[in-house]
Amino acid sequence: MEPIRISYYSDVLCVWAYIAQIRLDELAANFPDQVAIDYHFVSIFGNAHEKLETRWRDKGGLRGYSNHVHEVAKKFDHITVHPDIWAIATPSSSMSSHLFLHAIQLLEIKGIIPKSERIFEKAVRAFREAFFTQLADISDRKVQFAIAKELGLKRKVIQAQIDSGEAYALLSKDFDLVKEHTVNVSPTLIFNEGRQRLNGNVGYRVIDANIRELLHNPADEQSWC
């Protein structure tokens, strides 16, 4: 039986995606052979600094947004957020990180690093944790390479994926898919060939119920709609 494919869209700077990471881990643990996750990025914070300064101008600016993130984060015990998140050392864009992470993903696709070690997923997690817990400016290429080095990845092979244009091609594909599926929320899960989607802060039990419904019902079963 082919695994259920889930297209997962997120922005690496999004606190809701940071919160949701544990749910993806749980999904992979509970359905190791029945579910396959295709990772994509949506550019919610593509122009992060200007976007937040503009949208939060009348609500305290970056410090106001920082307070908002803390209000969200304190509801979830499994994450840690730096006291000055977003208030200082604000990343300019998530797109730089998305490009770099796609370069790492290409190393798995090409077999340069084994998929079984799930380095790409570890890298995404490491980028989020570096930003949210350490205030690392993950839009900075030097910071990105430092994180990659901690994961045992060589600078040369990552840079080659960027220089060749292939990492840009994957990022461009994300742009096309985001437009095709009108994704404007991070995180978003799309499955059942686009007929089902879950947006934003969706609890694990809801995700689990949708997966089990697809697993236990035949593909050609008629809809009750």
C-alpha positions in Angstrom: 0.0 0.0 0.0 1.3 3.4 -1.0 1.8 5.8 1.9 -0.5 8.8 2.3 1.4 11.8 1.1 1.1 15.0 3.1 2.2 18.3 1.6 3.4 20.4 4.6 3.9 24.1 4.1 5.5 26.3 6.8 7.7 29.3 7.3 10.8 28.7 9.4 10.3 31.9 11.3 6.6 31.2 12.2 5.9 30.5 15.8 2.9 28.3 15.0 5.2 26.1 12.8 7.7 25.9 15.7 4.8 24.8 18.0 3.6 22.3 15.4 7.0 20.5 14.9 6.2 18.1 17.8 3.0 17.1 16.0 4.9 16.2 12.8 7.4 14.2 14.9 4.4 12.3 16.5 2.9 11.7 13.1 6.1 10.2 11.8 6.5 8.0 14.9 2.9 6.7 14.8 2.7 6.2 11.1 6.3 5.4 10.0 5.3 3.5 6.9 1.8 4.8 6.2 2.6 8.5 5.9 5.1 10.4 3.8 5.6 14.1 4.3 6.6 16.4 1.5 8.1 19.6 2.9 7.5 22.9 1.3 8.0 26.5 2.4 5.5 29.4 2.3 7.0 32.9 2.6 5.0 34.5 5.4 8.1 36.3 6.6 9.7 36.9 3.3 10.1 40.6 4.1 10.0 40.1 7.9 11.3 43.4 9.4 9.3 45.8 7.2 6.2 43.6 7.4 6.2 43.6 11.2 7.1 47.2 11.6 4.2 48.2 9.3 1.6 45.8 10.7 2.5 46.4 14.3 3.3 50.1 14.1 0.2 51.0 16.2 0.6 48.1 18.6 4.1 48.6 19.9 6.1 47.7 16.8 8.6 44.8 17.0 8.4 44.8 20.8 4.6 44.5 20.5 4.9 41.6 18.2 7.5 40.0 20.6 4.9 40.3 23.4 2.3 38.6 21.1 4.7 35.7 20.4 5.3 35.3 24.1 1.5 35.2 24.7 1.1 32.5 22.2 4.2 30.5 23.3 3.3 30.4 27.0 0.3 28.2 26.2 2.6 25.4 25.1 5.0 23.8 27.5 7.1 22.0 24.9 8.7 25.1 23.4 11.1 27.7 24.6 11.2 31.3 23.4 13.9 33.9 24.1 12.8 37.0 26.1 13.8 39.3 23.2 12.4 37.3 20.3 11.7 39.6 17.3 12.5 42.7 19.4 16.3 42.6 18.7 18.4 40.9 16.0 15.3 40.6 13.7 16.0 38.4 10.7 15.4 40.3 7.4 13.8 37.4 5.6 12.9 33.7 5.9 13.6 33.1 2.2 17.3 32.9 2.7 16.8 30.1 5.2 14.3 28.3 2.9 16.8 28.4 0.1 19.6 27.0 2.3 17.3 24.3 3.7 16.3 23.3 0.2 20.1 22.9 -0.6 20.3 20.5 2.3 17.2 18.7 1.1 18.8 18.2 -2.3 21.7 16.4 -0.6 19.1 13.8 0.5 17.4 13.7 -2.8 20.7 13.0 -4.6 21.8 10.4 -2.1 24.8 12.5 -1.0 23.6 12.1 2.6 21.3 9.2 3.6 17.6 9.9 3.9 17.4 7.5 6.8 19.2 10.0 9.0 16.5 12.7 8.3 19.1 15.5 8.3 16.9 17.8 6.4 14.2 17.6 9.1 16.8 18.0 11.7 18.1 21.1 10.0 14.7 22.7 9.8 14.2 22.0 13.5 17.7 23.4 14.3 17.0 26.6 12.4 13.8 27.2 14.3 15.4 26.4 17.7 18.4 28.6 16.9 16.1 31.6 16.2 13.5 31.1 18.8 15.7 30.1 21.7 19.0 31.8 20.9 18.0 34.8 18.8 20.3 33.6 16.0 19.8 35.6 12.8 19.1 32.6 10.6 18.7 34.8 7.5 22.5 35.3 7.7 24.4 32.8 5.6 27.3 32.6 8.1 24.8 31.5 10.8 23.3 29.0 8.4 26.6 27.4 7.6 27.4 27.3 11.4 24.2 25.3 12.0 25.0 23.0 9.1 28.5 22.4 10.5 26.9 21.3 13.8 24.9 18.8 11.8 28.0 17.4 10.3 27.4 18.9 6.8 30.1 20.3 4.6 30.0 23.8 3.3 31.2 22.9 -0.2 28.4 20.4 -1.0 25.7 22.8 0.3 27.1 25.7 -1.6 27.2 23.6 -4.8 23.4 23.1 -4.6 22.9 26.9 -4.4 25.5 27.8 -7.0 24.0 25.3 -9.5 20.6 26.9 -9.2 18.9 23.7 -8.1 18.0 25.0 -4.6 16.5 28.1 -6.3 14.4 25.7 -8.5 13.0 23.9 -5.5 12.2 27.3 -3.8 10.5 28.4 -7.1 8.5 25.2 -7.1 7.3 26.1 -3.6 6.1 29.5 -4.9 4.1 27.8 -7.7 2.5 25.2 -5.3 1.6 27.9 -2.8 -0.1 29.8 -5.6 -1.8 26.7 -7.0 -3.2 25.6 -3.6 -3.7 29.2 -2.3 -1.6 28.5 0.8 -1.4 31.6 3.0 -1.2 30.1 6.4 1.8 28.6 8.2 1.6 25.7 8.9 -0.7 24.1 6.3 -1.1 20.4 5.7 -2.7 19.3 2.4 -3.5 15.7 1.7 -6.0 13.4 -0.1 -4.9 14.8 -3.5 -5.7 18.3 -2.3 -9.3 17.5 -1.1 -8.4 18.0 2.5 -6.4 20.6 4.3 -5.6 21.6 7.9 -4.5 25.2 8.5 -2.7 26.8 11.4 -2.8 25.6 15.0 -4.4 22.2 14.5 -4.2 19.7 17.4 -2.5 16.4 16.8 -5.7 14.4 17.4 -7.4 16.2 14.5 -4.4 15.4 12.2 -4.5 11.8 13.5 -8.2 11.4 12.9 -7.9 12.6 9.3 -5.0 10.2 8.6 -6.9 7.2 10.1 -10.0 8.1 8.1 -7.9 7.9 4.9 -6.2 4.7 6.0 -9.4 2.8 6.9 -11.6 3.9 4.0 -11.1 2.6 0.5 -9.9 5.2 -2.0 -12.9 4.7 -4.3 -15.5 5.1 -1.5 -18.1 7.6 -2.5 -18.4 10.8 -0.5 -21.5 11.4 1.7 -21.4 15.1 0.7 
